[in-house]
C-alpha cells in the first residue's frame, strides 16, 4: 500500500522559513515524481513544485520560484520542501502527491503542476499559516 505522510507545517511570521517533509512508503522514489500542491480556503488547488530522479533540479511554479527549494533523500524515501521568505499568501494546506512516472522533459513537470495534472496518490496535508 502506498502512503504519503506530510509534516512540518505550522505558524510562521512573514519573512520566516519552514521545511515540510513527505515520507513515502510502499513506493520507490526513484520510480516516480513527487509534487507539492497547496490549497488555500476558497481557492483552487495550486501546484507548487515537483521533483524526480530524472529531473533532480526540480520544477517550480512562478509564485514560489527562488523562495522554495525541493529536495530528495533516497535513503529515507523522503522529499522536502524548504520554504523561505514566506508571505501571507503562502498560507494554505500543503499536500504531498505522487505520480508513478518520471521523465527527462521539463514539459512533463510543467503539466503535472498545471490544472490538468494527474497524481496517483496523495497525503492528508499539513497546514502552513503565515501571519504576524
N, C-alpha and C positions, 0 to 999 in steps of 0.2 A: 504494500500500500504506500502510495506517495503522500508525503506530508511536508508542508512548509510551515515553519513557525517563526513569526517575526517578534523582535524585541527591540528595546532601546528608545522607544518613544517617551515623551514627557513634555513638561512645560519648560520653555526656554525664553529668555528675553530677546528682543530684536538684536541682530548682530551676533548672536551666540551660535553655538555649534552642537550638533548631536550626531551620534553614529548609530544607525539602525543595522540590525543583524537579521539574517534569514538563514535558518538551519534547515537543510533539505535532507529528508530520509526517504529511502526506497527508490532513489534515482541517482545515477552518477552525473555529477555536474558537467563532466566532460562531454556528455552526450546531448546536452540541451542548452537552452538560453533562459537566464533568469532576468526578469524585469521587475522594476519597482513602479508601481502605479499609486495614484492618490486620488482621494475624493473628499472634497470639502462639502459641508452642508449646503444643499440646494444647488450643487454644481455637478457637472458631468465628470465622469471618471477621466483622469488625465495620465498619460504615460510620462514617466519621469526619466528613467534610464534603464538600459539593459546591457548585458554582457554575456559572452560565451567563450569557450575555449578557442574558437576560430575568429573571435573579434574581441580580443582581450583589452583593447583600449577603452571599450565601452561606447555606447551611443547615448546622447543626452538631448532632452527637449531644450528649446531655446530659453525657456523660463528658468532653467537651473544650470545651464552651461556655465562653466568657470566657477561655480559655487559648490556644486556637488561632485563627489568622486565615487564611482562604483568600483569594487574590487572583489576578487575571489580568493578563497583559501581552500584549495582542493583537499588538503589533508583533513580539514574539518567539515568538508562539504557545506561550506557556508559562504554566503555573499553578503557584503557590507555596502552600506550607503553612507558615506561621510558627508554631512551637510554643514556647510559653513555660511557665514553671513546671512543667517536666517531672517526672513521677513514675515510680517503678519500674514501675508498672502500665501505663505507656505503651510499654514495651518490646515491640517487635513488628517484623515485616516490613511496611512500608508500600507499598501498591500504588496507582498512579495508573490510573484506569479511565475509559473514555469511553462515554457513551450518546449516540446520534445525535439525540436530541430535546432541546428546550428550551422551557419553558413559563413562564407567569407565576404559576402556582398553587403555593403552598408545599407542598401535599399531594403534588405530583409528586416533589419532592425528598425529602420525608419517606419516600415509598415506595421511592425509589432506595436510600436508606441502610438500609432495613429488610431483613429476612431474604429477602423475595421479590424484591428489587430486581434489575433486569436491566441489565447493562452489555454493550456490544458489543465493546469492545477493552480490553486491559489491558497493563501493562508487567510487567517481571520483578521489580520490587520493590527496595526499599532498606531495610537493616536499621537500626533505631534501638534502641540499648541505653542504658537509664537506670540507672546504678549508681554507687555510691561506691567 
